[in-house]
Amino acid sequence: MLPTDDVEAVAALNEAYRRITDELGRVIVGQQRVIEELLIALFAGGHGLLIGVPGLAKTLMIRTLADCLSLRFSRIQFTPDLMPADITGTEVIQEDKATGTRSLRFLPGPIFGNVILADEINRTPPKTQAALLEAMQEHQVTVGGERRTLSEPFFVLATQNPIEQEGTYPLPEAQLDRFMLSILVDYPSEDEELEIVKQTTSDARPAASAVLSAEEIVELAALVRRVPVADHVLRYALQLARRTRRGDPDAPAFIAEFVQWGAGPRASQCLVLAAKARAALHGRHCSDIEDVEAVAPAVLRHRIVTNFNAEAEAITTDEIVRRLVESVSANGESGTSRGRLPQVFRSPDAR
């Protein structure tokens, strides 16, 4: 169980979650699932990759989220001619006019912010994409042989257009794995689109108010890691990740048929952390199997590499994850149905 102070902190996080969604709702119409997954990644200390066609307010959503959280926002427009120094910063020669001496001075790049929007990240060559790797994993950059620590919290949100692939450079698997969640931004419903048109074609300019400070976000992110997880929930998350691999003896038959490469150990870690964050955001003091199932598509879809058979039969990674969740649960039932554990987690004596 959580200590009394942490129980109160979870209640405070739940209240902040409601206030943040209310503030975002003043500017963003709909997209509740996307907003929830963005906040899960933020409070779990991860990064997010947003996949969606142009015009779905991805940039506006991220900028508004930064405003709600009192965080410094930086936007990097990735283009084919963007260089690594354009992201991390560079050293320039500065002359002291009084003495005539020259010295190197570091000019920080846009990576020195709290919320970094890497817009159309697949538009730039791998050399520049790799400039984000150290920052995303280590929360630091190395320029001129000197390590420079980034300010906390540090949150990278990258966007990709899934339609236009001409002139793009697909992200390598190593970099995709650094993103905790791959978040699909879908079209709005008809009623939501009507409200969007009304809101954006009038002279009204709604704005979001700050809800949390940077210091409070760091404290709440530390709280998320203290949320307890039962052993059977940990094992469930572990099984979901392991059974995406062709070589696993318990992997379902469709994995060998449609999957070329499965998720690595970081997927198991992200499943547990994201489940913890989701539980805390909803005001619960421990995460359960339902939380793992809810975050599984966003955690696993970019970590599974399908083969030619999947492409030929139009089997997506989301479909593979859906089948996987069903196969890991007992007889296709939810792991929490009727209060029982899935068959794979019961002891031999209980079967």
Secondary structure, DSSP 8 states (H G I E B T S, - for coil): ---HHHHHHHHHHHHHHHHHHHHHHTTS-S-HHHHHHHHHHHHTT--EEEE--TTS-HHHHHHHHHHHTT--EEEEE--TT--THHHHEEEEEEE-TTT--EEEEEEE-TTSSSEEEEETGGGS-HHHHTHHHHHHHHSEEEETTEEEE--SS-EEEEEE-SS--TT-----HHHHTT-SEEEE-----HHHHHHHHHHHTSS----------HHHHHHHHHHHHTS-B-HHHHHHHHHHHHTTSTT-TT--HHHHHHEEE---HHHHHHHHHHHHHHHHHTT-SSB-HHHHHHHHHHHHTTT-EE-HHHHHTT--HHHHHHHHHHHHSGGGS-TTGGG---GGGS-GGG-
